Amino acid sequence: MRLSPDDMVFWQQGFFKLNGTIVFTWGLMLVLAIGAMLITRNLSTELHRSRWQNLLEIIVTGIEQQIEDVGLRPARKYIGFLGTLFLFVALASLFTIVPGYEPPTGSLSTTAALALCVWVIVPLYGIREQGLGGYLKSYLEPTAIMLPFNIISELSRTLALAVRLFGNMMSGALILAILLSVTPFIFPVVMSALGLLTGMVQAYIFSILATVYIAAATRVTGPRSEPRPVPSA
């Protein structure tokens, strides 16, 4: 029983290793890139549009609405990063219906990399909106004594992002593997459907948390706090 796609080794030469996490991650990136090119190559502004374009517009509009609900406007400035983040995590879960596939988000290295992307992009957006001085000043709010606590908060929430996603994805795969070995027929099918739903929820929560962190960093005034509460899972 594999606990992580890291244990699925396809090739190894000394220190270098090609495991399931790398293969499935690059596979998802390839699917996203090719899918984006195929769907957007014949975009239409007329009333008659392809089903793929309609589906794409529904997804984009939904993501933009979620971004604006958190407080980031205009949403188009942030949808490139946040939309890609959501689609990657969501597809990583949806592709579990493919035999032999294991979600790369079941590896701590993948979830840590995603969390690090959020950790890097948050100050970049904050500096762009407030300037370097304004963003660094926010670490001193409400008083200068809060500086070490604000820094610890930045690091701890990055760790929480990685561990939250990894724990939920790995536990779901582990429970399914146990059920397959005990009752290999009807019940695992139900659990697989539940796992897909859980994966979509995790994609939503991960992207919303990233949106909240960016919204907190890009506010010109006010203390460093989340604009609105976010559901936990």
N, C-alpha and C positions, 0 to 999 in steps of 0.2 A: 504494500500500500504506500503510494507516494503522498507525502504531505505537501509537496510544493513542486511546480514544474522545474525547479532547479535540479531536482533529482533525476529528471529525464535527460540523459546525456546522449547526444547524437554523435559527437566527435570530440576527441581530446588529444592534445599534443602538449605534454608537459604541463605547464601552468595554464595554458590557454584551453578553454572549454567552450563548446557550442551546446548549450542546453536548451530545454524546452522554453524557458522564459525568454531567451533571446530570439529563438525561432518564431514563437507565437507573437512576440511583440513586433518584430519586423513584418510578420505576416499581416497583423492588424494595421500597421502603418501603410503597407502596400494597398490593402483593401480600401482604406480611407482616401489615399491619394488617387487611386484609379477610379474609385467611385465618384469622387469630387469632379474629376476631369470628364467622366462620361455623362454625369448628370448636368453639368454646367456648360457643355460644349454647344448645345442648341437651345439656350434659354430664349424664351419668348415673352414679349410685353403685351401680346394680344390676349384676347379672351380665351382662345383655344390654346391650351397648354398640355404638355405631356403629364401623365400620372406621376412620373418621377419628379418633375418640377413642382407639381402641387404638393407632393410629400415633402420635398426639400423646403418649400416655403412655409409649410406648417411647422416643421421642426425649427427653422430659423426664427420664425415669428414667436413660437413658444419660448425659445431660449431668450430672445430679446425681452419678452414680457417679464420673465423671471428676473433678468438682470435689472430692469427698470424698477420692479417691485422692491428690490433690495435697496435701491437708491442710487444706482449708477446710471447717469444720463450724460450724453446720449449712449445708448447701449451698443451702437455700432463700433464704438471705440474699443470695446472690450470683448465683443463676441468672438473675435478670432481666437483668442487664447481660451476663454471660458467655454466656448462652444466645442472646440477641439478636445478639451479636457473631458467634457461630458460625453461626447461621442466615443472617445477612446475607452473610457471605463464602461460605458453601456454596451458597446460592441464586444468588449472582453467577456462580458457576461452572456450576451445573446449567442455567441458562437459556441457555447458549451453544448448546443444541440448537435454539433459536428462530432462524429465519432473520433476518438483519439486526441481531441483538442483539450487542453487544460488552460484556464485563464491565467495570463501572466500576472494579473493582479493578485493571484494566490501566492506570489513571491514577495517577500519583504523588500527585495532590491527594486522591484518595479514600483511599489507603492511609495518607497522612500524617494525614488527619482521623481515621481509625480509631485510629492510634497515639497521637494527641493525646488522644483519649477515654480510652485506657488510662492515659496519663500523668497525666490529671486525676483519674481515679477511684481510682488507687492510693493517693495521700496522703489522699484523703477517707475511704477505708475504714480506712487506717492510723490516722488521727486519731480515727475513731469507736471503734476497738477499744482504742487505747493512750492516747488523749488527746493534746492538742497537744504537751505537754512530752515525753511518752514517745516520740512519733513523731519529733520533731526530735532527741531525744537519740540515736536510732538512727543518725543521720548521723555521730555522733562515735565509733561503735564500729568496731573495737576500741579505737582511740585517737583523740584529737582531730585528730591530723595526717592522718587519713583523710578529713576533711570534704571537701576539694576533690575527692578521688578518688571519693567516694560521689556527689557532685553530678554529676560528669562521667559516672559510670556510669548515673545516671538518664537523662541526656540522650542518651547513646550508645545505650542499649538502645531508647529511643523511636525514634531514627533507624533502628536495625537492624530494628525491627518493620516500619516503613514500607517500607524498601528491600527487605527480604526478600520480602514479599508482592508488591510491585510488580514486582520482577525476575522472579519465578517466573511470575506471570500474564502479563506482557507477552511474555516469551520463549516461552511456550507458544503464544500467539496468533500470534506472528511466525513460528514454525516451521510452524504449520498453514497460514498464508497462503502461505509459500514452497512447501510440498508441494502445495497446491491448484493453484498455477501450473505446477508441474512434472509432477505425476501426479494429475490431477483425478478419480480414480475410487476404487479400493479402499483404497490406503494412507492417504489422509487420513481415511477413516472410522475406521481403527484408531487413528490419532493423536488423533482427536476423543474416542474412548472413553478413551484414555490421559490426555487433557487433563482430562476430567471427574474421573477418579480423582486426578490431581495436584491439581486444585482442591479436592477434599474433604480431601486430606491437608493442604493449606495452611490450610484453614479450621480443621482440628483443631490444627495447630501454633500458629497465631496465637492461638486461644482458650486453649490450654493455657499458652502463654507468659504471656498476660495473667493467667491463674489463678495461675501461679507467682509473678508479681510482686506480686499482691494478697496471697498467702499469706505472702510474705516481709515485706510491710509491716504485716500485722496480727498478727504474732507479738509477744507481750508481752515476751518475753525472748529473748536470743541475738543474735548479730551479723547484719548484713544480708547474707544469702546465700540462694540458692535452696534450697527444701526438698528437691528431688529433681531429677535430670538430666532433660532434655527432648530428644527426638530432633530432629536438625536436618535441614533439607532445602533 
